[in-house]
Amino acid sequence: MSELEVKDLVVSYGAIKALRGISFTVEKGEIISLIGSNGAGKTTTLHAISNLIKKSSGSITFKGEDITSLAADKIVRMNLIQVPEGRRVFANLSVNDNLMMGAYTRNDKSGIESDKQWVFSLFPRLKERLKQDAGTLSGGEQQMLAMGRSLMSRPELLLLDEPSMGLAPIFVDEIFSIIKKINENGTTILLVEQNAYKALSIADRAYILETGEITKSGNASDLIKDNAVKAAYLGG
């Protein structure tokens, strides 16, 4: 049984079909990358899984349970957590308060504290800026905070939407190495990312999305060498 199974998923915005019956699986412990150009339907896919948008048809199963119509907050309580595109931290709250917002479904104080220390081990900058308002952080630091906040929910499956968007190259390398560490710690990851080379370099498998359809899938190590993928997404 796959950890996540998306089957024949269709999402329409008015007359426009954003997703045209896509199907894919994510196995426990994997990093899966969804690759595609702007407007391919990558973010729509994540929003549909989290039930943040209405689906026209299809089904989504998580840990063997049908979550197609489950309320978004109940999906969060099942430890399926999304880090949205554009970071979306609570700008007027401190770094510490942002992190604690991630733990709002929990009441195990000692577990929350040990998870916070783990977040600090991944993102030492957050510890240095604990009392600072999140809105005053750099883009890279806000991305770290958004990821740290999500980890406070103890995700079993983490949906990452464009984690490297708009970041300086030095932060991009750091974010991808941290994604790998989070996965090695036992969290399954579904990664949507414009930087196809980086995404494929850390993924186990990948799916290529084009105008709402999956046109290719396979082991990331094979796709990174695929001439058609190279030409379309890897600048060569």
C-alpha positions as a Markdown table, in Angstrom:
| # | Residue | x | y | z |
|---|---|---|---|---|
| 1 | Met | 0.0 | 0.0 | 0.0 |
| 2 | Ser | 1.4 | 3.4 | -1.0 |
| 3 | Glu | 1.6 | 6.1 | 1.6 |
| 4 | Leu | -0.2 | 8.5 | -0.9 |
| 5 | Glu | -2.2 | 7.5 | -3.9 |
| 6 | Val | -3.6 | 10.0 | -6.3 |
| 7 | Lys | -6.0 | 8.5 | -8.9 |
| 8 | Asp | -7.6 | 10.1 | -12.0 |
| 9 | Leu | -7.5 | 13.5 | -10.4 |
| 10 | Val | -9.3 | 16.3 | -12.4 |
| 11 | Val | -9.4 | 19.9 | -11.3 |
| 12 | Ser | -11.0 | 22.7 | -13.3 |
| 13 | Tyr | -11.0 | 26.4 | -12.9 |
| 14 | Gly | -14.2 | 27.3 | -14.8 |
| 15 | Ala | -13.7 | 26.1 | -18.4 |
| 16 | Ile | -10.0 | 25.5 | -17.9 |
| 17 | Lys | -8.9 | 22.0 | -16.9 |
| 18 | Ala | -5.9 | 22.5 | -14.7 |
| 19 | Leu | -5.5 | 18.8 | -14.0 |
| 20 | Arg | -6.6 | 16.2 | -16.6 |
| 21 | Gly | -7.0 | 13.0 | -14.7 |
| 22 | Ile | -3.5 | 12.5 | -13.2 |
| 23 | Ser | -2.5 | 9.4 | -11.2 |
| 24 | Phe | 0.6 | 8.9 | -9.2 |
| 25 | Thr | 1.9 | 7.3 | -5.9 |
| 26 | Val | 4.3 | 8.2 | -3.2 |
| 27 | Glu | 5.8 | 5.4 | -1.2 |
| 28 | Lys | 6.8 | 5.7 | 2.5 |
| 29 | Gly | 10.2 | 7.2 | 2.9 |
| 30 | Glu | 10.6 | 8.5 | -0.6 |
| 31 | Ile | 11.4 | 11.9 | -2.0 |
| 32 | Ile | 9.1 | 12.4 | -5.0 |
| 33 | Ser | 9.6 | 15.4 | -7.3 |
| 34 | Leu | 6.9 | 16.9 | -9.5 |
| 35 | Ile | 8.6 | 18.8 | -12.3 |
| 36 | Gly | 7.0 | 21.1 | -14.8 |
| 37 | Ser | 6.9 | 24.6 | -16.1 |
| 38 | Asn | 4.8 | 27.4 | -14.8 |
| 39 | Gly | 1.1 | 26.7 | -15.2 |
| 40 | Ala | 1.7 | 22.9 | -15.6 |
| 41 | Gly | -0.5 | 22.2 | -12.5 |
| 42 | Lys | 2.1 | 21.4 | -9.8 |
| 43 | Thr | 0.7 | 23.7 | -7.1 |
| 44 | Thr | -2.8 | 22.8 | -8.0 |
| 45 | Thr | -1.9 | 19.2 | -7.4 |
| 46 | Leu | -0.6 | 20.0 | -3.9 |
| 47 | His | -3.7 | 22.1 | -3.1 |
| 48 | Ala | -5.9 | 19.3 | -4.2 |
| 49 | Ile | -4.1 | 16.8 | -1.9 |
| 50 | Ser | -4.5 | 19.2 | 1.0 |
| 51 | Asn | -8.1 | 19.9 | 0.0 |
| 52 | Leu | -7.6 | 23.6 | -0.3 |
| 53 | Ile | -9.3 | 23.6 | -3.7 |
| 54 | Lys | -12.4 | 21.8 | -5.1 |
| 55 | Lys | -11.8 | 18.7 | -7.2 |
| 56 | Ser | -13.9 | 17.8 | -10.2 |
| 57 | Ser | -13.3 | 14.1 | -9.9 |
| 58 | Gly | -10.8 | 11.5 | -8.9 |
| 59 | Ser | -9.6 | 10.2 | -5.5 |
| 60 | Ile | -6.8 | 10.7 | -3.0 |
| 61 | Thr | -5.8 | 8.1 | -0.4 |
| 62 | Phe | -3.3 | 8.7 | 2.4 |
| 63 | Lys | -2.1 | 5.8 | 4.6 |
| 64 | Gly | -5.0 | 3.7 | 3.2 |
| 65 | Glu | -7.7 | 6.2 | 4.1 |
| 66 | Asp | -9.7 | 8.1 | 1.5 |
| 67 | Ile | -9.1 | 11.8 | 2.1 |
| 68 | Thr | -10.6 | 13.1 | -1.1 |
| 69 | Ser | -13.4 | 15.1 | 0.7 |
| 70 | Leu | -11.8 | 15.3 | 4.2 |
| 71 | Ala | -11.6 | 18.9 | 5.6 |
| 72 | Ala | -8.2 | 20.5 | 5.3 |
| 73 | Asp | -7.7 | 20.8 | 9.1 |
| 74 | Lys | -8.4 | 17.1 | 9.5 |
| 75 | Ile | -5.8 | 16.3 | 6.8 |
| 76 | Val | -3.3 | 18.3 | 8.9 |
| 77 | Arg | -4.2 | 16.3 | 12.0 |
| 78 | Met | -3.3 | 13.1 | 10.0 |
| 79 | Asn | 0.2 | 14.6 | 9.7 |
| 80 | Leu | 0.0 | 15.5 | 6.0 |
| 81 | Ile | 1.5 | 19.0 | 6.0 |
| 82 | Gln | 2.0 | 21.5 | 3.3 |
| 83 | Val | 4.7 | 24.3 | 3.1 |
| 84 | Pro | 3.1 | 26.8 | 0.7 |
| 85 | Glu | 4.8 | 28.6 | -2.1 |
| 86 | Gly | 5.9 | 32.1 | -1.1 |
| 87 | Arg | 6.6 | 31.0 | 2.5 |
| 88 | Arg | 3.6 | 32.7 | 4.1 |
| 89 | Val | 5.0 | 33.1 | 7.6 |
| 90 | Phe | 3.1 | 35.2 | 10.2 |
| 91 | Ala | 5.0 | 38.4 | 9.6 |
| 92 | Asn | 4.0 | 40.2 | 12.8 |
| 93 | Leu | 4.7 | 37.2 | 15.1 |
| 94 | Ser | 8.1 | 36.3 | 16.4 |
| 95 | Val | 10.1 | 33.4 | 15.1 |
| 96 | Asn | 9.3 | 31.5 | 18.2 |
| 97 | Asp | 5.5 | 32.1 | 17.9 |
| 98 | Asn | 5.6 | 31.0 | 14.3 |
| 99 | Leu | 7.2 | 27.8 | 15.3 |
| 100 | Met | 4.7 | 27.2 | 18.1 |
| 101 | Met | 1.9 | 27.8 | 15.5 |
| 102 | Gly | 3.2 | 24.7 | 13.8 |
| 103 | Ala | 2.5 | 22.7 | 17.0 |
| 104 | Tyr | -1.0 | 23.9 | 17.6 |
| 105 | Thr | -2.5 | 20.4 | 17.1 |
| 106 | Arg | -0.2 | 18.9 | 19.8 |
| 107 | Asn | -0.1 | 19.0 | 23.6 |
| 108 | Asp | 2.9 | 16.9 | 24.4 |
| 109 | Lys | 5.2 | 19.6 | 25.9 |
| 110 | Ser | 8.4 | 17.6 | 26.1 |
| 111 | Gly | 8.0 | 16.4 | 22.5 |
| 112 | Ile | 7.3 | 19.9 | 21.3 |
| 113 | Glu | 10.4 | 21.1 | 23.0 |
| 114 | Ser | 12.6 | 18.3 | 21.6 |
| 115 | Asp | 11.2 | 18.9 | 18.1 |
| 116 | Lys | 12.0 | 22.6 | 18.5 |
| 117 | Gln | 15.6 | 21.7 | 19.3 |
| 118 | Trp | 15.8 | 19.5 | 16.3 |
| 119 | Val | 14.5 | 22.4 | 14.1 |
| 120 | Phe | 17.3 | 24.6 | 15.6 |
| 121 | Ser | 19.9 | 21.9 | 14.7 |
| 122 | Leu | 18.6 | 22.1 | 11.1 |
| 123 | Phe | 18.2 | 25.9 | 11.0 |
| 124 | Pro | 20.6 | 27.5 | 13.5 |
| 125 | Arg | 19.7 | 30.9 | 12.2 |
| 126 | Leu | 16.2 | 30.5 | 13.6 |
| 127 | Lys | 17.6 | 30.1 | 17.1 |
| 128 | Glu | 19.6 | 33.3 | 16.7 |
| 129 | Arg | 16.5 | 35.2 | 15.7 |
| 130 | Leu | 14.0 | 33.6 | 18.1 |
| 131 | Lys | 12.5 | 36.9 | 19.3 |
| 132 | Gln | 12.7 | 38.7 | 16.0 |
| 133 | Asp | 9.4 | 39.3 | 14.0 |
| 134 | Ala | 9.2 | 36.9 | 11.1 |
| 135 | Gly | 8.6 | 39.8 | 8.7 |
| 136 | Thr | 12.0 | 41.2 | 9.3 |
| 137 | Leu | 13.8 | 38.0 | 8.2 |
| 138 | Ser | 15.5 | 37.6 | 4.8 |
| 139 | Gly | 13.7 | 35.5 | 2.1 |
| 140 | Gly | 16.0 | 32.5 | 2.8 |
| 141 | Glu | 15.4 | 32.8 | 6.6 |
| 142 | Gln | 11.6 | 33.0 | 6.0 |
| 143 | Gln | 11.8 | 29.8 | 4.0 |
| 144 | Met | 13.7 | 28.1 | 6.8 |
| 145 | Leu | 11.0 | 29.3 | 9.2 |
| 146 | Ala | 8.2 | 28.0 | 7.0 |
| 147 | Met | 9.9 | 24.6 | 6.9 |
| 148 | Gly | 10.7 | 24.7 | 10.6 |
| 149 | Arg | 7.1 | 25.5 | 11.4 |
| 150 | Ser | 5.8 | 22.6 | 9.4 |
| 151 | Leu | 8.2 | 20.2 | 11.1 |
| 152 | Met | 6.7 | 21.2 | 14.5 |
| 153 | Ser | 3.6 | 19.4 | 13.3 |
| 154 | Arg | 5.6 | 16.1 | 13.1 |
| 155 | Pro | 4.7 | 15.5 | 9.4 |
| 156 | Glu | 4.6 | 12.0 | 8.1 |
| 157 | Leu | 4.2 | 13.4 | 4.5 |
| 158 | Leu | 5.6 | 16.9 | 3.8 |
| 159 | Leu | 4.4 | 18.7 | 0.7 |
| 160 | Leu | 6.9 | 21.3 | -0.3 |
| 161 | Asp | 5.9 | 24.0 | -2.9 |
| 162 | Glu | 8.8 | 25.7 | -4.6 |
| 163 | Pro | 11.1 | 25.9 | -1.6 |
| 164 | Ser | 13.9 | 27.5 | -3.5 |
| 165 | Met | 11.9 | 30.2 | -5.3 |
| 166 | Gly | 13.5 | 33.6 | -5.2 |
| 167 | Leu | 16.4 | 32.5 | -2.9 |
| 168 | Ala | 20.0 | 33.3 | -3.3 |
| 169 | Pro | 22.1 | 30.4 | -4.6 |
| 170 | Ile | 23.8 | 29.9 | -1.2 |
| 171 | Phe | 20.4 | 29.4 | 0.4 |
| 172 | Val | 19.2 | 27.1 | -2.4 |
| 173 | Asp | 22.0 | 24.6 | -1.7 |
| 174 | Glu | 21.3 | 24.8 | 2.1 |
| 175 | Ile | 17.6 | 24.2 | 1.7 |
| 176 | Phe | 18.1 | 21.2 | -0.5 |
| 177 | Ser | 20.6 | 19.6 | 1.8 |
| 178 | Ile | 18.1 | 20.2 | 4.7 |
| 179 | Ile | 15.3 | 18.6 | 2.7 |
| 180 | Lys | 17.5 | 15.5 | 2.4 |
| 181 | Lys | 18.1 | 15.5 | 6.1 |
| 182 | Ile | 14.4 | 15.8 | 6.9 |
| 183 | Asn | 13.8 | 12.8 | 4.6 |
| 184 | Glu | 16.6 | 10.8 | 6.2 |
| 185 | Asn | 14.9 | 11.4 | 9.6 |
| 186 | Gly | 11.9 | 9.5 | 8.4 |
| 187 | Thr | 9.6 | 12.1 | 6.7 |
| 188 | Thr | 8.2 | 11.2 | 3.2 |
| 189 | Ile | 8.4 | 14.2 | 0.9 |
| 190 | Leu | 6.5 | 15.4 | -2.2 |
| 191 | Leu | 8.5 | 18.2 | -3.7 |
| 192 | Val | 7.2 | 20.7 | -6.3 |
| 193 | Glu | 10.2 | 22.7 | -7.7 |
| 194 | Gln | 11.0 | 24.9 | -10.6 |
| 195 | Asn | 14.7 | 24.1 | -10.2 |
| 196 | Ala | 14.4 | 20.7 | -11.9 |
| 197 | Tyr | 18.1 | 19.8 | -11.7 |
| 198 | Lys | 18.2 | 20.3 | -7.9 |
| 199 | Ala | 14.8 | 18.5 | -7.4 |
| 200 | Leu | 15.9 | 15.5 | -9.5 |
| 201 | Ser | 19.3 | 15.4 | -7.8 |
| 202 | Ile | 17.8 | 14.6 | -4.3 |
| 203 | Ala | 14.6 | 12.7 | -5.4 |
| 204 | Asp | 14.1 | 8.9 | -5.6 |
| 205 | Arg | 11.5 | 9.2 | -8.4 |
| 206 | Ala | 9.9 | 12.0 | -10.4 |
| 207 | Tyr | 6.8 | 12.8 | -12.5 |
| 208 | Ile | 6.8 | 15.3 | -15.3 |
| 209 | Leu | 3.7 | 17.5 | -15.5 |
| 210 | Glu | 2.8 | 19.3 | -18.7 |
| 211 | Thr | -0.5 | 21.2 | -19.0 |
| 212 | Gly | -2.2 | 19.2 | -16.4 |
| 213 | Glu | -1.1 | 15.7 | -17.6 |
| 214 | Ile | 1.8 | 13.5 | -16.4 |
| 215 | Thr | 3.8 | 12.9 | -19.6 |
| 216 | Lys | 6.8 | 11.0 | -18.1 |
| 217 | Ser | 7.8 | 9.3 | -14.9 |
| 218 | Gly | 10.6 | 7.2 | -13.6 |
| 219 | Asn | 13.7 | 7.1 | -11.3 |
| 220 | Ala | 15.1 | 10.6 | -10.8 |
| 221 | Ser | 18.6 | 9.3 | -11.7 |
| 222 | Asp | 17.3 | 8.2 | -15.2 |
| 223 | Leu | 15.2 | 11.3 | -15.8 |
| 224 | Ile | 18.2 | 13.6 | -15.1 |
| 225 | Lys | 20.0 | 11.9 | -18.0 |
| 226 | Asp | 16.9 | 11.8 | -20.3 |
| 227 | Asn | 17.5 | 14.0 | -23.4 |
| 228 | Ala | 13.9 | 15.3 | -23.6 |
| 229 | Val | 13.9 | 16.2 | -19.9 |
| 230 | Lys | 17.4 | 17.8 | -20.3 |
| 231 | Ala | 16.2 | 19.9 | -23.3 |
| 232 | Ala | 12.9 | 21.0 | -21.6 |
| 233 | Tyr | 14.0 | 21.5 | -17.9 |
| 234 | Leu | 17.7 | 21.2 | -17.4 |
| 235 | Gly | 19.0 | 23.9 | -19.8 |
| 236 | Gly | 20.5 | 21.4 | -22.3 |
